[in-house]
Structure formats: structure tokens, C-alpha cells
């Protein structure tokens, strides 16, 4: 029973992380497109931002799972949790940049 509940909570935590990522991306897209002043507003229409969002979701999911960010916090010190988070975000950004370079998304 406890293991089933732990798996369910881990899935919910992953879904919340992905949902927050999508919300942050959509918010940044909306701000850049509609709310910034004239010299800073607007987006180039060359890249498909849905593809960019999909790459971000995949990179974050793989990176967060690889660095075991969903392990129980009671077994870790705060420094270890923070360090794992920094490593996961850095690896995710590297993976995102690498994938965008490989598929030649240069206008982002």
C-alpha cells in the first residue's frame, strides 16, 4: 500500500513539474509576444515553438529522472538536494541546446 502510494505521489510530482514547465513556457511566450514594449516585443515565426516545448519537456523529464530528483527528501541533506537540482537543470539545458543544434533550430 505504501509503495503504491509512493509511486502515485512520484507520478503526480513528475506531472506537476511538467505542468509547471509548460505553464512557464506559455507565460513567457505570451509576455514576449503581447506585453513587452515595441523594441523588445514580437517573436520570429521561423521556429515552431510547439517543437521547442516538446524538446524542453523531454529534456527536463529525462534529466530530472536521471539525477533522481524524486528520491525521498528525508534521506538527503539540503545541500545534496540542491546540488542534484543544479546538476539536473544544467544537464537539461545542455541536452536542450544539443538537440536544438542537431535539428538546426537556430532562430530561437
Secondary structure, DSSP 8 states (H G I E B T S, - for coil): -HHHHHHHHHHHHHHHHHHHHHHHHHHHHHIIIIIS-TTT----SSS-HHHHHHHHHHHHHHHHHHTTTTS-GGGS-HHHHHHHHHHHHHHHHHHHHHHHHHTT----
